[in-house]
Amino acid sequence: MKPFTVVALLVVAFGTYVPAQAQYAGYCPTCFSVIAVSDVTGQTSSQSIVTLVSPTLKAGNYMIRWYADVKTPCSLTASGTGVTFTFTWADATATRNFVSPALTPTTSTGLGNYILGTVPIYAASGSTISYISTYSVTCGGTSHLAYDVHVSVETTQ
């Protein structure tokens, strides 16, 4: 290759790169602030309402981040739909819900035994941001599937 060709390739390959966050008007990576955290470990049943924020101080955009994994698998057999998480908040119009994909029941730990996500929301002033978990797992033997779930709420303003 001629040196000029190499330079031209570098300009084409790197000259048009725009970081993903630069594509969003007003993006401010230092403007995110964690305002609530819930860390639950070794859970072997459904969780009733876990309040993360009550009440929101002002109307605006928030981000719910969550990660759940299998801490202890079933010992012999695993069946059922798994564990899902329902996040709830109120915007200016109505109460809203987001239901996660299921953390599937398993008899082994390892790759694929986790779920995660982010849910951007708009919450009204005075709104409560919360979640519940729904546990629908049957294990063979005397064991119970145990899971961990880590949730945070960030303000994006």
Secondary structure, DSSP 8 states (H G I E B T S, - for coil): --HHHHHHHHHHHHTT---GGGGSTT--TTS-EEEEEEEEEEE-S-EEEEEEESS-SSSEEEEEEEEEEEEE--SS-EEEEEEEEEEEEE-SSSEEEEE---B---SS-STT-EEEEEEEEEE-TT--EEEEEEEEEEESTT---EEEEEEEEEE--
